[in-house]
């Protein structure tokens, strides 16, 4: 069986490298590529694919938001979320949004191939260490870190703030008004009990929320 993969990532070098690696396998072929959230949704509608590899952080629409829209149309779609962000927090969010698997981008290639094939055959994948935490620590899924109280959109805005993007740039990237982005920032500060961007940046660095 040939596994048709849709590859969605805004980093050209990563996308091209992964495409070459997947192209060396006899049973996996990349049938479509996307470089933004909206582009991903469009390619998903236009293409016939078996497994989608979806980056969390992309222009114009967060990967988790893309995932939710895809699952709203067809909950049976197989999506593997790839990210540089820590597995614990983002894996939980991705699985809750409907992902069949979550891997960090520094995962071994052999594991990536294994997961793609597993998803294509109707299975799912969770890192054994994460599965153990979820099984034996009921409170873990609730997310003790402050940022676990944020919605997916608020977390997306937080990542852009700590990356140094002005509110005007964030508003343009997310197709929102500056007032709306400002409201998100205020909610983030309130939920995390912080006063300014400097505190958010320090927190993000400590919890590996920056790329």
N, C-alpha and C positions, 0 to 999 in steps of 0.2 A: 504494500500500500504506500502510495506517495502522500506524504504529509504536506499540505499547503500552508505556508506560514505567512502571516501578515506582520510586518515589522514596523513598529511605530516608535520613533526616537528622534529628537531634534538635533542630536549630535551626529553630524555627517560621518566623522571618522569612526565612531563606535558602530554606527549603522552599517557602513561599508565593510568594516572588519568582520562584524557578525555575519553579514550576508555571505562573505567569502568562506567563512568557516562552515556555515550551514550548507553552502553550495558544494562542499567536498564530500558530503554524505549522500549515499545513493537513494535514501528514502525521504529526504527533506528538501523542499524547494521554496524559496521566497517568491511569492506571487504578487506581492504589493508592498509598497513602502509609504510611510507617512511621516511628516516632520512637525506636525502640530496637532492639538486636540481636535479641532474642526476638520482638519485634513484626514485625521484618523477615522472619524465618523463617516466621512464621505467615502473613503476607500473601503471601509467595512461594508457599506451598502453596495458599492459597485463591484466588489471582488468576491470570488468564491474561495473561502479559506477554512482551514480546520482548526488552527491554533493561532492566536494573536499574541505577539510579544509587545507589551505595552509599558512604556516608561511612565513613571509617576509625574515627573516634572517636565511639562512641555508648554510652549507658548499658547496663549489664548484660551486654553482650557486645561485644568488639572487632569492628570491621568485617571484619578479616582472618579472624577465627575464623568469622564468619558465612559469609564467602566459601568457606572450606574445607568447611563443612558442606553448602553448596549444591552445590559441585562433587562432593562425595562421592555425592550423590544423582543428579546429572545434570551430567556434565562438559561438556556442550554448551551450558549456559546462558551467555548473554551478559551480563557484568557490567562496568560502567564504575565504577571506584573514583575517588571525588572526595575531596580532602583539602586541608587548609591546610599539611600537612607537606611538607618538601623532596622533590622528585621522585626524585632519585637513589636514596636508600635505600628509600623506601616503594614506589616503582614496582617495584623488583626484588622486594620481598616480595610485592606484590600479584600480579604476573605469575606468580611461583612458586606462589602459592596458587590460581591459575586464572583471574585476571582477564583480560578481553579487552583492557582499556585502563586507563590511569591518567592523570588530569588533576588539576592543582592548582585550587583554587576561584577563583583569580584569572585563569584562562584566558579568552580571548575567547569570547563567546557563539557566534560563527560557528564556532569550532573545536569547541566542545561539540556543536553541531548536526551538524557534519560527522562527528564520531566516533560519535554516536548512530546516524546513518544507516549509517555503515560497519559498525558492529557488527550492526545489524539485517539487513544483507545478507551476514552471515557472515564479515566481515573482523575484523581486529584493528588496534590502533593503539599505537605507541610513539613518543614524542617523538624526532625525528631526532637531536638532540644526545645523548640518552641512548643511542640505538641505536649511534651512532658510538663512544661510550665503551665500550660492551659489545663492539663488533666489534674495535676496535683496541687495547683495553687489557684483556687477559684477566684481570688481577688485580682489575679494578674490581668485577666481580660478587662477589668474595669479601668486599668491604666493608672497607676499611682502618679506618674509624672504630670506636671501642670498642663503641658500641652495636650495631654490626652482628653482634656475637657473641651478642646476646640473642635468645631465642625471641620469637615474636610476643606471647605472654602476658606475658613479662617486660618487653617494651617497652611494653606497655599499662600495666602496673603502674608502670613508671618514669614515664610521662607523668602519671599520677595523683599520684605522689609529688611530682614537681617542680611540679605545679599547687597543692600545698599541702594535699592531702587527707590526713587522718589515716588510719592503717591500719584503724581501725574503720569509717570511711566507705568506704574502698576495698573492704573485705571485704563490706560490705552491698551495694555497687553490683555487685560481681562474683559475689555469692552464694557466697562462700568464707569459711572460718574465718579469724580474725585470725592464728592460728598459720601457716596456709598463706600468707597475704599476707606475714607476717614472713619466711617461708622464701624467698619470691620476692625480697624486698628484700635478704636476705643474699646470695643468688645474684648479684643485680645488682651489688652492691658488690664482690663477689669477682671477677666477670668483668671489671669495669671498673677494678679495682685502686683503689678509693676507700674512704674511711673513714666518710663521713657524708652526710646529705641535702644539706648545703650544697655539697659538692663536686658532687653530682649536679645540683643546680640550676644551678650555674655552667656545667657541661658542657652541659646541655640548652639554656641560653641561647646558648652559643657555636655550637651545632649546629642551632639553630632547631627544637628538639623540643617547643617549647611553642606553644600556640595564641595 
